[in-house]
Amino acid sequence: MPMNKQTYYYVVSGVFSLVAVLHLTRVLNGWEVMVAGVIIPVWVSGIAVVVTGYLAVRGYQFGKKM
């Protein structure tokens, strides 16, 4: 069964919301992340919170318009 646009926007927004919350948790707790032997600074997660939070909000808004 194909997914309609409204459901798509809500699912994607939920995923972005989850990612934003996880990055915010990392910022608040100061967790260290290492990828391929390189430590990723916490400020990168701060930027990720803003970007993914924005995408989540816009997705919910688009879903509401459908």
C-alpha positions in Angstrom: 0.0 0.0 0.0 1.6 3.3 -1.0 2.1 6.0 1.5 0.3 9.3 1.0 2.1 12.6 1.3 0.8 13.5 4.7 1.9 10.2 6.2 5.3 10.6 4.6 5.8 14.1 6.0 4.8 12.9 9.5 7.1 9.8 9.4 10.1 11.9 8.1 9.4 14.6 10.7 9.3 11.9 13.4 12.7 10.6 12.3 14.2 14.2 12.3 12.7 14.9 15.7 14.4 11.8 17.1 17.7 12.7 15.6 17.4 16.2 17.0 16.6 14.9 20.5 19.6 12.5 20.4 22.0 15.3 19.3 20.6 17.6 22.0 21.1 14.9 24.6 24.7 14.6 23.4 25.2 18.3 23.8 23.7 18.5 27.2 25.7 15.5 28.5 28.9 16.3 26.7 29.2 12.8 25.3 32.2 12.1 23.1 31.7 10.6 19.7 34.5 9.0 17.6 34.1 8.2 13.9 36.9 6.5 12.1 39.3 7.4 14.9 38.4 11.1 14.8 36.7 12.7 17.8 33.7 14.8 16.6 33.4 18.0 18.6 30.2 18.7 20.6 29.5 21.9 18.6 28.8 19.8 15.5 25.9 18.3 17.4 24.7 21.8 18.3 24.5 22.6 14.6 22.8 19.3 13.9 20.1 20.1 16.6 19.3 23.3 14.8 19.2 21.8 11.3 17.3 18.6 12.2 14.9 20.6 14.4 14.1 22.9 11.6 13.5 20.0 9.2 11.2 18.3 11.7 9.1 21.5 12.2 8.9 22.1 8.5 7.8 18.5 7.9 5.1 18.8 10.4 3.9 22.0 8.9 3.8 20.5 5.4 2.0 17.5 6.7 -0.6 19.7 8.4 -1.3 21.5 5.0 -2.1 18.2 3.3 
